[in-house]
């Protein structure tokens, strides 16, 4: 299991939409995350509030 998961701020009311896009649930952290094989931009509406550019966040 990777320690570099990109966790989302997805409310319960939107969990089905996140799941349809391929989001996964981490039962230990109790948060949705973007799997490594998915496009993080597809989940932009749930990015944590302090992330405005994924490349800056990842240090690219």
C-alpha positions in Angstrom: 0.0 0.0 0.0 1.3 3.4 -1.0 1.9 6.2 1.6 1.5 8.8 -1.1 -2.2 8.6 -1.7 -3.9 11.8 -2.8 -6.8 12.2 -0.4 -9.9 14.1 -1.3 -12.4 16.3 0.6 -15.4 14.5 -0.7 -18.6 14.8 1.3 -20.8 11.8 1.9 -23.6 13.2 -0.3 -21.2 13.1 -3.3 -19.6 9.7 -2.6 -21.4 7.9 -5.4 -20.1 10.4 -8.0 -16.6 10.1 -6.7 -16.9 6.3 -6.8 -18.1 6.4 -10.4 -15.0 8.4 -11.4 -12.9 5.6 -9.9 -12.3 7.1 -6.4 -11.4 4.6 -3.7 -12.3 4.6 0.0 -9.6 4.2 2.6 -11.3 2.6 5.6 -8.5 3.3 8.0 -8.1 7.1 7.1 -11.9 7.3 6.5 -11.3 9.4 3.4 -11.7 9.0 -0.4 -8.5 9.0 -2.5 -7.5 9.0 -6.2 -5.9 5.7 -7.3 -2.6 6.0 -9.0 -4.0 4.9 -12.4 -6.7 7.7 -12.4 -6.5 11.3 -13.6 -6.4 13.5 -10.5 -7.9 16.4 -12.5 -11.2 14.4 -12.8 -11.5 14.8 -9.0 -10.6 18.5 -8.9 -13.9 19.5 -7.2 -12.8 17.5 -4.1 -9.2 18.5 -3.9 -8.2 19.7 -0.5 -8.8 23.4 0.0 -5.1 24.2 0.1 -4.4 22.7 -3.4 -4.9 24.9 -6.4 -2.4 23.4 -8.8 -1.6 19.7 -8.6 1.9 20.2 -10.1 2.8 22.6 -7.3 1.4 20.2 -4.7 3.4 17.3 -6.1 6.6 19.4 -6.5 6.7 18.9 -10.3 
